[in-house]
Amino acid sequence: MICKNCNTEVTLNYCPNCGQPAKLHRIDGHYIQHEMEHILHFERGILFTIRELLLRPGQSIREFIADNRARLVKPIIFIIVTSLIYTLTIHYFHVEDGYVKLNAPEAVFTSKMFKWYQDHYGYGNIMMAVFIAFWIKVFFKKYEYNFFEILILLCFIIGIAMLIYALFALIVGLTKLPLMFIGGILGFIYISWAIGQFFDKTKLINYGKAFLAYILGMITFTILAFLIGFSVDAIMKL
């Protein structure tokens, strides 16, 4: 039998070159159930990933980058899923302004851009991660992690922060208690703690640098967004 994915000869149940199954099972109810269980099961699933990132984020992410990439959910999938959970939670309970409220200027494009960011804060954080990664690279350059490895770090950490924000949005939606501010603070604390632990948990200065890198990343992202918005609006008026 020839593998349909890489054209390698297959003599067992899986291709020895790419791992493609020799025979694909038909997609049915059992297949969908298996895929859902694969995502949610505790070992190598999203629940296991959440537990590891809450208890030992630095060590878990370092192991993912350097040693074993099979134990945790893939970082891009993780941040997309957690951002989706956050977005659905805040929209369902109508607490969109709890964490971020931007008073956009009257310019048309700029206003629409910031309105989109406010309504899609979870996905906006994915874009913001690029700028945060830049500042982390500046403050922690001696550790020699490249830019893309730092992005992987942020995908995991921001994903957990999204779950923290979603949890407090859920509590506020159910109890009507003004606790969103506490959720925001806890999210900042977790991000700073996790980044500092990733580089060297024994150095207190790393936690301060992590917090500063996160704040500067947010500021840089906001300034650039304003510049882009104003530029587009100026061009549209010509």
Disulfide bonds with the S-S distance in Angstrom:
none
